[in-house]
């Protein structure tokens, strides 16, 4: 992803979340579970159905679906915060896809 700030273990993940999302401590595990579940599902799909994801972004979008679905289990402000977080992740991922596509297109023409 072009960054040196990716966590390498569980404690680094929580530290990373605390630095970048200081007000969402109660949602850190939701995010981790969504990413793990999405990776597991794509791994199973690739292993048993021979359907490989076209881009890593598919996994992130899948995690957004899980977060949105699980937000329905919460009430009030927590539910709204989870849905907002899922939407922000989806928007950021879409923006990253456009940046990567533009970079790929530019490098192909030069």
Buried (B, 14 or more C-beta within 10 A) or exposed (E): EEEEEEEEEEEEBBEBBEEEBEEBEEBBEBBBBBBEBBBEBBEEBEEEEEEEBEEBBBBBBBBBBBBBEBBEEBEEEBBEBBBEBBEEBBEEBEEBBEEBEEEEEEEEEE
